[in-house]
Amino acid sequence: MTWLAGASFGIGLAHQQLGYPLGRVLPELGVPDGWLRLSVVGGAIVVAGGS
């Protein structure tokens, strides 16, 4: 939990730079709308923001 709190600023920055483009590309790759796409984008943002 502490790691996630410390990564919050990076997550905010990564959301703008990574989340929007990834959210547009995933439907083209066949990932359906909904929880799966949200999970993929959210996971990628948390990993990139925490790095």
ModelCIF file with pLDDT and N, C-alpha, C, O atoms, coordinates in Angstrom:
data_MODEL
#
_entry.id   MODEL 
#
_entity.id                         1 
_entity.type                       polymer 
_entity.pdbx_number_of_molecules   1 
#
_entity_poly.entity_id                      1 
_entity_poly.type                           'polypeptide(L)' 
_entity_poly.nstd_linkage                   no 
_entity_poly.nstd_monomer                   no 
_entity_poly.pdbx_seq_one_letter_code       MTWLAGASFGIGLAHQQLGYPLGRVLPELGVPDGWLRLSVVGGAIVVAGGS 
_entity_poly.pdbx_seq_one_letter_code_can   MTWLAGASFGIGLAHQQLGYPLGRVLPELGVPDGWLRLSVVGGAIVVAGGS 
_entity_poly.pdbx_strand_id                 A 
#
loop_
_entity_poly_seq.entity_id 
_entity_poly_seq.num 
_entity_poly_seq.mon_id 
_entity_poly_seq.hetero 
1 1  MET n 
1 2  THR n 
1 3  TRP n 
1 4  LEU n 
1 5  ALA n 
1 6  GLY n 
1 7  ALA n 
1 8  SER n 
1 9  PHE n 
1 10 GLY n 
1 11 ILE n 
1 12 GLY n 
1 13 LEU n 
1 14 ALA n 
1 15 HIS n 
1 16 GLN n 
1 17 GLN n 
1 18 LEU n 
1 19 GLY n 
1 20 TYR n 
1 21 PRO n 
1 22 LEU n 
1 23 GLY n 
1 24 ARG n 
1 25 VAL n 
1 26 LEU n 
1 27 PRO n 
1 28 GLU n 
1 29 LEU n 
1 30 GLY n 
1 31 VAL n 
1 32 PRO n 
1 33 ASP n 
1 34 GLY n 
1 35 TRP n 
1 36 LEU n 
1 37 ARG n 
1 38 LEU n 
1 39 SER n 
1 40 VAL n 
1 41 VAL n 
1 42 GLY n 
1 43 GLY n 
1 44 ALA n 
1 45 ILE n 
1 46 VAL n 
1 47 VAL n 
1 48 ALA n 
1 49 GLY n 
1 50 GLY n 
1 51 SER n 
#
_struct_asym.id          A 
_struct_asym.entity_id   1 
#
loop_
_ma_qa_metric.id 
_ma_qa_metric.mode 
_ma_qa_metric.name 
_ma_qa_metric.software_group_id 
_ma_qa_metric.type 
1 global pLDDT . pLDDT 
2 local  pLDDT . pLDDT 
#
_ma_qa_metric_global.metric_id      1 
_ma_qa_metric_global.metric_value   79.80 
_ma_qa_metric_global.model_id       1 
_ma_qa_metric_global.ordinal_id     1 
#
loop_
_ma_qa_metric_local.label_asym_id 
_ma_qa_metric_local.label_comp_id 
_ma_qa_metric_local.label_seq_id 
_ma_qa_metric_local.metric_id 
_ma_qa_metric_local.metric_value 
_ma_qa_metric_local.model_id 
_ma_qa_metric_local.ordinal_id 
A MET 1  2 69.00 1 1  
A THR 2  2 74.00 1 2  
A TRP 3  2 69.00 1 3  
A LEU 4  2 67.00 1 4  
A ALA 5  2 70.00 1 5  
A GLY 6  2 69.00 1 6  
A ALA 7  2 69.00 1 7  
A SER 8  2 74.00 1 8  
A PHE 9  2 72.00 1 9  
A GLY 10 2 69.00 1 10 
A ILE 11 2 71.00 1 11 
A GLY 12 2 72.00 1 12 
A LEU 13 2 70.00 1 13 
A ALA 14 2 68.00 1 14 
A HIS 15 2 71.00 1 15 
A GLN 16 2 75.00 1 16 
A GLN 17 2 80.00 1 17 
A LEU 18 2 79.00 1 18 
A GLY 19 2 79.00 1 19 
A TYR 20 2 83.00 1 20 
A PRO 21 2 88.00 1 21 
A LEU 22 2 85.00 1 22 
A GLY 23 2 84.00 1 23 
A ARG 24 2 87.00 1 24 
A VAL 25 2 91.00 1 25 
A LEU 26 2 90.00 1 26 
A PRO 27 2 91.00 1 27 
A GLU 28 2 92.00 1 28 
A LEU 29 2 91.00 1 29 
A GLY 30 2 91.00 1 30 
A VAL 31 2 88.00 1 31 
A PRO 32 2 87.00 1 32 
A ASP 33 2 84.00 1 33 
A GLY 34 2 89.00 1 34 
A TRP 35 2 92.00 1 35 
A LEU 36 2 91.00 1 36 
A ARG 37 2 88.00 1 37 
A LEU 38 2 86.00 1 38 
A SER 39 2 90.00 1 39 
A VAL 40 2 87.00 1 40 
A VAL 41 2 84.00 1 41 
A GLY 42 2 83.00 1 42 
A GLY 43 2 86.00 1 43 
A ALA 44 2 84.00 1 44 
A ILE 45 2 78.00 1 45 
A VAL 46 2 78.00 1 46 
A VAL 47 2 81.00 1 47 
A ALA 48 2 78.00 1 48 
A GLY 49 2 69.00 1 49 
A GLY 50 2 67.00 1 50 
A SER 51 2 60.00 1 51 
#
loop_
_atom_site.group_PDB 
_atom_site.id 
_atom_site.type_symbol 
_atom_site.label_atom_id 
_atom_site.label_alt_id 
_atom_site.label_comp_id 
_atom_site.label_asym_id 
_atom_site.label_entity_id 
_atom_site.label_seq_id 
_atom_site.pdbx_PDB_ins_code 
_atom_site.Cartn_x 
_atom_site.Cartn_y 
_atom_site.Cartn_z 
_atom_site.occupancy 
_atom_site.B_iso_or_equiv 
_atom_site.pdbx_formal_charge 
_atom_site.auth_seq_id 
_atom_site.auth_comp_id 
_atom_site.auth_asym_id 
_atom_site.auth_atom_id 
_atom_site.pdbx_PDB_model_num 
ATOM 1   N N  . MET A 1 1  ? 0.823   -1.178 0.000   1.00 69.00 ? 1  MET A N  1 
ATOM 2   C CA . MET A 1 1  ? 0.000   0.000  0.000   1.00 69.00 ? 1  MET A CA 1 
ATOM 3   C C  . MET A 1 1  ? 0.878   1.256  0.000   1.00 69.00 ? 1  MET A C  1 
ATOM 4   O O  . MET A 1 1  ? 0.552   2.247  -0.654  1.00 69.00 ? 1  MET A O  1 
ATOM 5   N N  . THR A 1 2  ? 1.976   1.208  0.727   1.00 74.00 ? 2  THR A N  1 
ATOM 6   C CA . THR A 1 2  ? 2.879   2.354  0.767   1.00 74.00 ? 2  THR A CA 1 
ATOM 7   C C  . THR A 1 2  ? 3.496   2.615  -0.598  1.00 74.00 ? 2  THR A C  1 
ATOM 8   O O  . THR A 1 2  ? 3.677   3.763  -1.005  1.00 74.00 ? 2  THR A O  1 
ATOM 9   N N  . TRP A 1 3  ? 3.817   1.526  -1.304  1.00 69.00 ? 3  TRP A N  1 
ATOM 10  C CA . TRP A 1 3  ? 4.397   1.682  -2.641  1.00 69.00 ? 3  TRP A CA 1 
ATOM 11  C C  . TRP A 1 3  ? 3.394   2.372  -3.566  1.00 69.00 ? 3  TRP A C  1 
ATOM 12  O O  . TRP A 1 3  ? 3.767   3.260  -4.331  1.00 69.00 ? 3  TRP A O  1 
ATOM 13  N N  . LEU A 1 4  ? 2.136   1.972  -3.500  1.00 67.00 ? 4  LEU A N  1 
ATOM 14  C CA . LEU A 1 4  ? 1.109   2.556  -4.348  1.00 67.00 ? 4  LEU A CA 1 
ATOM 15  C C  . LEU A 1 4  ? 0.896   4.029  -4.009  1.00 67.00 ? 4  LEU A C  1 
ATOM 16  O O  . LEU A 1 4  ? 0.711   4.850  -4.907  1.00 67.00 ? 4  LEU A O  1 
ATOM 17  N N  . ALA A 1 5  ? 0.920   4.367  -2.725  1.00 70.00 ? 5  ALA A N  1 
ATOM 18  C CA . ALA A 1 5  ? 0.777   5.773  -2.325  1.00 70.00 ? 5  ALA A CA 1 
ATOM 19  C C  . ALA A 1 5  ? 1.960   6.598  -2.821  1.00 70.00 ? 5  ALA A C  1 
ATOM 20  O O  . ALA A 1 5  ? 1.781   7.738  -3.248  1.00 70.00 ? 5  ALA A O  1 
ATOM 21  N N  . GLY A 1 6  ? 3.142   6.048  -2.769  1.00 69.00 ? 6  GLY A N  1 
ATOM 22  C CA . GLY A 1 6  ? 4.319   6.763  -3.241  1.00 69.00 ? 6  GLY A CA 1 
ATOM 23  C C  . GLY A 1 6  ? 4.349   6.926  -4.749  1.00 69.00 ? 6  GLY A C  1 
ATOM 24  O O  . GLY A 1 6  ? 4.993   7.840  -5.265  1.00 69.00 ? 6  GLY A O  1 
ATOM 25  N N  . ALA A 1 7  ? 3.671   6.062  -5.444  1.00 69.00 ? 7  ALA A N  1 
ATOM 26  C CA . ALA A 1 7  ? 3.657   6.100  -6.902  1.00 69.00 ? 7  ALA A CA 1 
ATOM 27  C C  . ALA A 1 7  ? 2.527   6.959  -7.450  1.00 69.00 ? 7  ALA A C  1 
ATOM 28  O O  . ALA A 1 7  ? 2.398   7.071  -8.669  1.00 69.00 ? 7  ALA A O  1 
ATOM 29  N N  . SER A 1 8  ? 1.706   7.568  -6.608  1.00 74.00 ? 8  SER A N  1 
ATOM 30  C CA . SER A 1 8  ? 0.509   8.263  -7.076  1.00 74.00 ? 8  SER A CA 1 
ATOM 31  C C  . SER A 1 8  ? 0.822   9.398  -8.049  1.00 74.00 ? 8  SER A C  1 
ATOM 32  O O  . SER A 1 8  ? 0.080   9.591  -9.012  1.00 74.00 ? 8  SER A O  1 
ATOM 33  N N  . PHE A 1 9  ? 1.878   10.140 -7.832  1.00 72.00 ? 9  PHE A N  1 
ATOM 34  C CA . PHE A 1 9  ? 2.229   11.220 -8.753  1.00 72.00 ? 9  PHE A CA 1 
ATOM 35  C C  . PHE A 1 9  ? 2.633   10.660 -10.114 1.00 72.00 ? 9  PHE A C  1 
ATOM 36  O O  . PHE A 1 9  ? 2.221   11.168 -11.156 1.00 72.00 ? 9  PHE A O  1 
ATOM 37  N N  . GLY A 1 10 ? 3.443   9.608  -10.085 1.00 69.00 ? 10 GLY A N  1 
ATOM 38  C CA . GLY A 1 10 ? 3.838   8.960  -11.337 1.00 69.00 ? 10 GLY A CA 1 
ATOM 39  C C  . GLY A 1 10 ? 2.656   8.348  -12.065 1.00 69.00 ? 10 GLY A C  1 
ATOM 40  O O  . GLY A 1 10 ? 2.612   8.340  -13.295 1.00 69.00 ? 10 GLY A O  1 
ATOM 41  N N  . ILE A 1 11 ? 1.702   7.836  -11.306 1.00 71.00 ? 11 ILE A N  1 
ATOM 42  C CA . ILE A 1 11 ? 0.503   7.261  -11.926 1.00 71.00 ? 11 ILE A CA 1 
ATOM 43  C C  . ILE A 1 11 ? -0.287  8.350  -12.632 1.00 71.00 ? 11 ILE A C  1 
ATOM 44  O O  . ILE A 1 11 ? -0.797  8.138  -13.732 1.00 71.00 ? 11 ILE A O  1 
ATOM 45  N N  . GLY A 1 12 ? -0.389  9.502  -12.010 1.00 72.00 ? 12 GLY A N  1 
ATOM 46  C CA . GLY A 1 12 ? -1.095  10.616 -12.645 1.00 72.00 ? 12 GLY A CA 1 
ATOM 47  C C  . GLY A 1 12 ? -0.442  11.033 -13.954 1.00 72.00 ? 12 GLY A C  1 
ATOM 48  O O  . GLY A 1 12 ? -1.130  11.293 -14.941 1.00 72.00 ? 12 GLY A O  1 
ATOM 49  N N  . LEU A 1 13 ? 0.876   11.096 -13.963 1.00 70.00 ? 13 LEU A N  1 
ATOM 50  C CA . LEU A 1 13 ? 1.584   11.455 -15.189 1.00 70.00 ? 13 LEU A CA 1 
ATOM 51  C C  . LEU A 1 13 ? 1.470   10.362 -16.248 1.00 70.00 ? 13 LEU A C  1 
ATOM 52  O O  . LEU A 1 13 ? 1.286   10.649 -17.431 1.00 70.00 ? 13 LEU A O  1 
ATOM 53  N N  . ALA A 1 14 ? 1.579   9.119  -15.819 1.00 68.00 ? 14 ALA A N  1 
ATOM 54  C CA . ALA A 1 14 ? 1.517   8.008  -16.771 1.00 68.00 ? 14 ALA A CA 1 
ATOM 55  C C  . ALA A 1 14 ? 0.122   7.867  -17.371 1.00 68.00 ? 14 ALA A C  1 
ATOM 56  O O  . ALA A 1 14 ? -0.017  7.421  -18.510 1.00 68.00 ? 14 ALA A O  1 
ATOM 57  N N  . HIS A 1 15 ? -0.907  8.239  -16.622 1.00 71.00 ? 15 HIS A N  1 
ATOM 58  C CA . HIS A 1 15 ? -2.266  8.126  -17.130 1.00 71.00 ? 15 HIS A CA 1 
ATOM 59  C C  . HIS A 1 15 ? -2.432  8.940  -18.405 1.00 71.00 ? 15 HIS A C  1 
ATOM 60  O O  . HIS A 1 15 ? -3.018  8.465  -19.378 1.00 71.00 ? 15 HIS A O  1 
ATOM 61  N N  . GLN A 1 16 ? -1.921  10.155 -18.401 1.00 75.00 ? 16 GLN A N  1 
ATOM 62  C CA . GLN A 1 16 ? -2.055  11.024 -19.563 1.00 75.00 ? 16 GLN A CA 1 
ATOM 63  C C  . GLN A 1 16 ? -1.242  10.503 -20.743 1.00 75.00 ? 16 GLN A C  1 
ATOM 64  O O  . GLN A 1 16 ? -1.728  10.486 -21.874 1.00 75.00 ? 16 GLN A O  1 
ATOM 65  N N  . GLN A 1 17 ? -0.020  10.083 -20.488 1.00 80.00 ? 17 GLN A N  1 
ATOM 66  C CA . GLN A 1 17 ? 0.894   9.706  -21.559 1.00 80.00 ? 17 GLN A CA 1 
ATOM 67  C C  . GLN A 1 17 ? 0.715   8.276  -22.061 1.00 80.00 ? 17 GLN A C  1 
ATOM 68  O O  . GLN A 1 17 ? 1.003   7.986  -23.223 1.00 80.00 ? 17 GLN A O  1 
ATOM 69  N N  . LEU A 1 18 ? 0.245   7.384  -21.198 1.00 79.00 ? 18 LEU A N  1 
ATOM 70  C CA . LEU A 1 18 ? 0.144   5.973  -21.550 1.00 79.00 ? 18 LEU A CA 1 
ATOM 71  C C  . LEU A 1 18 ? -1.296  5.497  -21.643 1.00 79.00 ? 18 LEU A C  1 
ATOM 72  O O  . LEU A 1 18 ? -1.638  4.711  -22.526 1.00 79.00 ? 18 LEU A O  1 
ATOM 73  N N  . GLY A 1 19 ? -2.126  5.962  -20.751 1.00 79.00 ? 19 GLY A N  1 
ATOM 74  C CA . GLY A 1 19 ? -3.493  5.451  -20.653 1.00 79.00 ? 19 GLY A CA 1 
ATOM 75  C C  . GLY A 1 19 ? -4.354  5.742  -21.864 1.00 79.00 ? 19 GLY A C  1 
ATOM 76  O O  . GLY A 1 19 ? -5.034  4.849  -22.370 1.00 79.00 ? 19 GLY A O  1 
ATOM 77  N N  . TYR A 1 20 ? -4.334  6.972  -22.333 1.00 83.00 ? 20 TYR A N  1 
ATOM 78  C CA . TYR A 1 20 ? -5.179  7.335  -23.467 1.00 83.00 ? 20 TYR A CA 1 
ATOM 79  C C  . TYR A 1 20 ? -4.775  6.593  -24.751 1.00 83.00 ? 20 TYR A C  1 
ATOM 80  O O  . TYR A 1 20 ? -5.635  6.002  -25.404 1.00 83.00 ? 20 TYR A O  1 
ATOM 81  N N  . PRO A 1 21 ? -3.496  6.611  -25.124 1.00 88.00 ? 21 PRO A N  1 
ATOM 82  C CA . PRO A 1 21 ? -3.121  5.864  -26.334 1.00 88.00 ? 21 PRO A CA 1 
ATOM 83  C C  . PRO A 1 21 ? -3.377  4.362  -26.215 1.00 88.00 ? 21 PRO A C  1 
ATOM 84  O O  . PRO A 1 21 ? -3.835  3.730  -27.167 1.00 88.00 ? 21 PRO A O  1 
ATOM 85  N N  . LEU A 1 22 ? -3.083  3.797  -25.049 1.00 85.00 ? 22 LEU A N  1 
ATOM 86  C CA . LEU A 1 22 ? -3.322  2.367  -24.860 1.00 85.00 ? 22 LEU A CA 1 
ATOM 87  C C  . LEU A 1 22 ? -4.809  2.050  -24.930 1.00 85.00 ? 22 LEU A C  1 
ATOM 88  O O  . LEU A 1 22 ? -5.200  1.017  -25.474 1.00 85.00 ? 22 LEU A O  1 
ATOM 89  N N  . GLY A 1 23 ? -5.629  2.922  -24.390 1.00 84.00 ? 23 GLY A N  1 
ATOM 90  C CA . GLY A 1 23 ? -7.079  2.743  -24.450 1.00 84.00 ? 23 GLY A CA 1 
ATOM 91  C C  . GLY A 1 23 ? -7.617  2.797  -25.867 1.00 84.00 ? 23 GLY A C  1 
ATOM 92  O O  . GLY A 1 23 ? -8.645  2.185  -26.159 1.00 84.00 ? 23 GLY A O  1 
ATOM 93  N N  . ARG A 1 24 ? -6.943  3.519  -26.754 1.00 87.00 ? 24 ARG A N  1 
ATOM 94  C CA . ARG A 1 24 ? -7.374  3.576  -28.152 1.00 87.00 ? 24 ARG A CA 1 
ATOM 95  C C  . ARG A 1 24 ? -6.874  2.383  -28.958 1.00 87.00 ? 24 ARG A C  1 
ATOM 96  O O  . ARG A 1 24 ? -7.540  1.959  -29.903 1.00 87.00 ? 24 ARG A O  1 
ATOM 97  N N  . VAL A 1 25 ? -5.713  1.836  -28.603 1.00 91.00 ? 25 VAL A N  1 
ATOM 98  C CA . VAL A 1 25 ? -5.115  0.741  -29.371 1.00 91.00 ? 25 VAL A CA 1 
ATOM 99  C C  . VAL A 1 25 ? -5.751  -0.612 -29.032 1.00 91.00 ? 25 VAL A C  1 
ATOM 100 O O  . VAL A 1 25 ? -5.888  -1.473 -29.901 1.00 91.00 ? 25 VAL A O  1 
ATOM 101 N N  . LEU A 1 26 ? -6.131  -0.790 -27.784 1.00 90.00 ? 26 LEU A N  1 
ATOM 102 C CA . LEU A 1 26 ? -6.644  -2.099 -27.356 1.00 90.00 ? 26 LEU A CA 1 
ATOM 103 C C  . LEU A 1 26 ? -7.864  -2.579 -28.151 1.00 90.00 ? 26 LEU A C  1 
ATOM 104 O O  . LEU A 1 26 ? -7.918  -3.765 -28.477 1.00 90.00 ? 26 LEU A O  1 
ATOM 105 N N  . PRO A 1 27 ? -8.841  -1.735 -28.480 1.00 91.00 ? 27 PRO A N  1 
ATOM 106 C CA . PRO A 1 27 ? -9.956  -2.235 -29.295 1.00 91.00 ? 27 PRO A CA 1 
ATOM 107 C C  . PRO A 1 27 ? -9.518  -2.722 -30.671 1.00 91.00 ? 27 PRO A C  1 
ATOM 108 O O  . PRO A 1 27 ? -10.108 -3.653 -31.219 1.00 91.00 ? 27 PRO A O  1 
ATOM 109 N N  . GLU A 1 28 ? -8.492  -2.101 -31.226 1.00 92.00 ? 28 GLU A N  1 
ATOM 110 C CA . GLU A 1 28 ? -7.974  -2.541 -32.522 1.00 92.00 ? 28 GLU A CA 1 
ATOM 111 C C  . GLU A 1 28 ? -7.316  -3.910 -32.427 1.00 92.00 ? 28 GLU A C  1 
ATOM 112 O O  . GLU A 1 28 ? -7.255  -4.650 -33.409 1.00 92.00 ? 28 GLU A O  1 
ATOM 113 N N  . LEU A 1 29 ? -6.818  -4.244 -31.222 1.00 91.00 ? 29 LEU A N  1 
ATOM 114 C CA . LEU A 1 29 ? -6.192  -5.546 -30.999 1.00 91.00 ? 29 LEU A CA 1 
ATOM 115 C C  . LEU A 1 29 ? -7.209  -6.611 -30.602 1.00 91.00 ? 29 LEU A C  1 
ATOM 116 O O  . LEU A 1 29 ? -6.851  -7.769 -30.389 1.00 91.00 ? 29 LEU A O  1 
ATOM 117 N N  . GLY A 1 30 ? -8.478  -6.217 -30.503 1.00 91.00 ? 30 GLY A N  1 
ATOM 118 C CA . GLY A 1 30 ? -9.524  -7.184 -30.197 1.00 91.00 ? 30 GLY A CA 1 
ATOM 119 C C  . GLY A 1 30 ? -9.906  -7.282 -28.733 1.00 91.00 ? 30 GLY A C  1 
ATOM 120 O O  . GLY A 1 30 ? -10.676 -8.167 -28.357 1.00 91.00 ? 30 GLY A O  1 
ATOM 121 N N  . VAL A 1 31 ? -9.380  -6.384 -27.888 1.00 88.00 ? 31 VAL A N  1 
ATOM 122 C CA . VAL A 1 31 ? -9.746  -6.395 -26.474 1.00 88.00 ? 31 VAL A CA 1 
ATOM 123 C C  . VAL A 1 31 ? -11.087 -5.687 -26.347 1.00 88.00 ? 31 VAL A C  1 
ATOM 124 O O  . VAL A 1 31 ? -11.203 -4.525 -26.737 1.00 88.00 ? 31 VAL A O  1 
ATOM 125 N N  . PRO A 1 32 ? -12.102 -6.358 -25.812 1.00 87.00 ? 32 PRO A N  1 
ATOM 126 C CA . PRO A 1 32 ? -13.431 -5.745 -25.742 1.00 87.00 ? 32 PRO A CA 1 
ATOM 127 C C  . PRO A 1 32 ? -13.501 -4.625 -24.704 1.00 87.00 ? 32 PRO A C  1 
ATOM 128 O O  . PRO A 1 32 ? -12.672 -4.535 -23.799 1.00 87.00 ? 32 PRO A O  1 
ATOM 129 N N  . ASP A 1 33 ? -14.513 -3.779 -24.866 1.00 84.00 ? 33 ASP A N  1 
ATOM 130 C CA . ASP A 1 33 ? -14.756 -2.731 -23.874 1.00 84.00 ? 33 ASP A CA 1 
ATOM 131 C C  . ASP A 1 33 ? -15.133 -3.362 -22.551 1.00 84.00 ? 33 ASP A C  1 
ATOM 132 O O  . ASP A 1 33 ? -15.577 -4.509 -22.498 1.00 84.00 ? 33 ASP A O  1 
ATOM 133 N N  . GLY A 1 34 ? -14.957 -2.618 -21.506 1.00 89.00 ? 34 GLY A N  1 
ATOM 134 C CA . GLY A 1 34 ? -15.394 -3.095 -20.206 1.00 89.00 ? 34 GLY A CA 1 
ATOM 135 C C  . GLY A 1 34 ? -14.251 -3.322 -19.250 1.00 89.00 ? 34 GLY A C  1 
ATOM 136 O O  . GLY A 1 34 ? -13.201 -2.683 -19.330 1.00 89.00 ? 34 GLY A O  1 
ATOM 137 N N  . TRP A 1 35 ? -14.486 -4.256 -18.337 1.00 92.00 ? 35 TRP A N  1 
ATOM 138 C CA . TRP A 1 35 ? -13.558 -4.493 -17.233 1.00 92.00 ? 35 TRP A CA 1 
ATOM 139 C C  . TRP A 1 35 ? -12.196 -4.991 -17.687 1.00 92.00 ? 35 TRP A C  1 
ATOM 140 O O  . TRP A 1 35 ? -11.188 -4.660 -17.064 1.00 92.00 ? 35 TRP A O  1 
ATOM 141 N N  . LEU A 1 36 ? -12.138 -5.771 -18.746 1.00 91.00 ? 36 LEU A N  1 
ATOM 142 C CA . LEU A 1 36 ? -10.853 -6.287 -19.216 1.00 91.00 ? 36 LEU A CA 1 
ATOM 143 C C  . LEU A 1 36 ? -9.967  -5.146 -19.695 1.00 91.00 ? 36 LEU A C  1 
ATOM 144 O O  . LEU A 1 36 ? -8.799  -5.065 -19.314 1.00 91.00 ? 36 LEU A O  1 
ATOM 145 N N  . ARG A 1 37 ? -10.505 -4.278 -20.517 1.00 88.00 ? 37 ARG A N  1 
ATOM 146 C CA . ARG A 1 37 ? -9.720  -3.147 -21.023 1.00 88.00 ? 37 ARG A CA 1 
ATOM 147 C C  . ARG A 1 37 ? -9.332  -2.208 -19.887 1.00 88.00 ? 37 ARG A C  1 
ATOM 148 O O  . ARG A 1 37 ? -8.207  -1.711 -19.850 1.00 88.00 ? 37 ARG A O  1 
ATOM 149 N N  . LEU A 1 38 ? -10.245 -1.965 -18.970 1.00 86.00 ? 38 LEU A N  1 
ATOM 150 C CA . LEU A 1 38 ? -9.939  -1.119 -17.824 1.00 86.00 ? 38 LEU A CA 1 
ATOM 151 C C  . LEU A 1 38 ? -8.816  -1.725 -16.983 1.00 86.00 ? 38 LEU A C  1 
ATOM 152 O O  . LEU A 1 38 ? -7.932  -1.008 -16.513 1.00 86.00 ? 38 LEU A O  1 
ATOM 153 N N  . SER A 1 39 ? -8.851  -3.037 -16.795 1.00 90.00 ? 39 SER A N  1 
ATOM 154 C CA . SER A 1 39 ? -7.811  -3.710 -16.017 1.00 90.00 ? 39 SER A CA 1 
ATOM 155 C C  . SER A 1 39 ? -6.456  -3.636 -16.699 1.00 90.00 ? 39 SER A C  1 
ATOM 156 O O  . SER A 1 39 ? -5.443  -3.405 -16.039 1.00 90.00 ? 39 SER A O  1 
ATOM 157 N N  . VAL A 1 40 ? -6.425  -3.828 -17.998 1.00 87.00 ? 40 VAL A N  1 
ATOM 158 C CA . VAL A 1 40 ? -5.154  -3.762 -18.740 1.00 87.00 ? 40 VAL A CA 1 
ATOM 159 C C  . VAL A 1 40 ? -4.558  -2.372 -18.674 1.00 87.00 ? 40 VAL A C  1 
ATOM 160 O O  . VAL A 1 40 ? -3.373  -2.212 -18.384 1.00 87.00 ? 40 VAL A O  1 
ATOM 161 N N  . VAL A 1 41 ? -5.388  -1.350 -18.947 1.00 84.00 ? 41 VAL A N  1 
ATOM 162 C CA . VAL A 1 41 ? -4.898  0.028  -18.913 1.00 84.00 ? 41 VAL A CA 1 
ATOM 163 C C  . VAL A 1 41 ? -4.487  0.406  -17.499 1.00 84.00 ? 41 VAL A C  1 
ATOM 164 O O  . VAL A 1 41 ? -3.423  0.992  -17.304 1.00 84.00 ? 41 VAL A O  1 
ATOM 165 N N  . GLY A 1 42 ? -5.306  0.083  -16.513 1.00 83.00 ? 42 GLY A N  1 
ATOM 166 C CA . GLY A 1 42 ? -4.988  0.401  -15.122 1.00 83.00 ? 42 GLY A CA 1 
ATOM 167 C C  . GLY A 1 42 ? -3.720  -0.280 -14.653 1.00 83.00 ? 42 GLY A C  1 
ATOM 168 O O  . GLY A 1 42 ? -2.901  0.341  -13.975 1.00 83.00 ? 42 GLY A O  1 
ATOM 169 N N  . GLY A 1 43 ? -3.542  -1.545 -15.000 1.00 86.00 ? 43 GLY A N  1 
ATOM 170 C CA . GLY A 1 43 ? -2.338  -2.260 -14.618 1.00 86.00 ? 43 GLY A CA 1 
ATOM 171 C C  . GLY A 1 43 ? -1.093  -1.668 -15.251 1.00 86.00 ? 43 GLY A C  1 
ATOM 172 O O  . GLY A 1 43 ? -0.063  -1.525 -14.593 1.00 86.00 ? 43 GLY A O  1 
ATOM 173 N N  . ALA A 1 44 ? -1.187  -1.326 -16.518 1.00 84.00 ? 44 ALA A N  1 
ATOM 174 C CA . ALA A 1 44 ? -0.039  -0.727 -17.210 1.00 84.00 ? 44 ALA A CA 1 
ATOM 175 C C  . ALA A 1 44 ? 0.331   0.624  -16.601 1.00 84.00 ? 44 ALA A C  1 
ATOM 176 O O  . ALA A 1 44 ? 1.511   0.960  -16.494 1.00 84.00 ? 44 ALA A O  1 
ATOM 177 N N  . ILE A 1 45 ? -0.676  1.391  -16.205 1.00 78.00 ? 45 ILE A N  1 
ATOM 178 C CA . ILE A 1 45 ? -0.424  2.710  -15.618 1.00 78.00 ? 45 ILE A CA 1 
ATOM 179 C C  . ILE A 1 45 ? 0.229   2.566  -14.249 1.00 78.00 ? 45 ILE A C  1 
ATOM 180 O O  . ILE A 1 45 ? 1.167   3.297  -13.931 1.00 78.00 ? 45 ILE A O  1 
ATOM 181 N N  . VAL A 1 46 ? -0.257  1.629  -13.438 1.00 78.00 ? 46 VAL A N  1 
ATOM 182 C CA . VAL A 1 46 ? 0.326   1.435  -12.107 1.00 78.00 ? 46 VAL A CA 1 
ATOM 183 C C  . VAL A 1 46 ? 1.767   0.961  -12.216 1.00 78.00 ? 46 VAL A C  1 
ATOM 184 O O  . VAL A 1 46 ? 2.631   1.429  -11.475 1.00 78.00 ? 46 VAL A O  1 
ATOM 185 N N  . VAL A 1 47 ? 2.033   0.040  -13.130 1.00 81.00 ? 47 VAL A N  1 
ATOM 186 C CA . VAL A 1 47 ? 3.403   -0.453 -13.302 1.00 81.00 ? 47 VAL A CA 1 
ATOM 187 C C  . VAL A 1 47 ? 4.322   0.661  -13.810 1.00 81.00 ? 47 VAL A C  1 
ATOM 188 O O  . VAL A 1 47 ? 5.436   0.822  -13.310 1.00 81.00 ? 47 VAL A O  1 
ATOM 189 N N  . ALA A 1 48 ? 3.861   1.426  -14.796 1.00 78.00 ? 48 ALA A N  1 
ATOM 190 C CA . ALA A 1 48 ? 4.698   2.497  -15.341 1.00 78.00 ? 48 ALA A CA 1 
ATOM 191 C C  . ALA A 1 48 ? 4.858   3.640  -14.323 1.00 78.00 ? 48 ALA A C  1 
ATOM 192 O O  . ALA A 1 48 ? 5.930   4.238  -14.228 1.00 78.00 ? 48 ALA A O  1 
ATOM 193 N N  . GLY A 1 49 ? 3.822   3.935  -13.584 1.00 69.00 ? 49 GLY A N  1 
ATOM 194 C CA . GLY A 1 49 ? 3.897   5.018  -12.610 1.00 69.00 ? 49 GLY A CA 1 
ATOM 195 C C  . GLY A 1 49 ? 4.755   4.685  -11.410 1.00 69.00 ? 49 GLY A C  1 
ATOM 196 O O  . GLY A 1 49 ? 5.319   5.579  -10.779 1.00 69.00 ? 49 GLY A O  1 
ATOM 197 N N  . GLY A 1 50 ? 4.857   3.409  -11.092 1.00 67.00 ? 50 GLY A N  1 
ATOM 198 C CA . GLY A 1 50 ? 5.649   3.003  -9.939  1.00 67.00 ? 50 GLY A CA 1 
ATOM 199 C C  . GLY A 1 50 ? 7.117   2.802  -10.250 1.00 67.00 ? 50 GLY A C  1 
ATOM 200 O O  . GLY A 1 50 ? 7.934   2.627  -9.346  1.00 67.00 ? 50 GLY A O  1 
ATOM 201 N N  . SER A 1 51 ? 7.448   2.826  -11.523 1.00 60.00 ? 51 SER A N  1 
ATOM 202 C CA . SER A 1 51 ? 8.849   2.597  -11.912 1.00 60.00 ? 51 SER A CA 1 
ATOM 203 C C  . SER A 1 51 ? 9.711   3.797  -11.667 1.00 60.00 ? 51 SER A C  1 
ATOM 204 O O  . SER A 1 51 ? 10.911  3.761  -11.941 1.00 60.00 ? 51 SER A O  1 
#
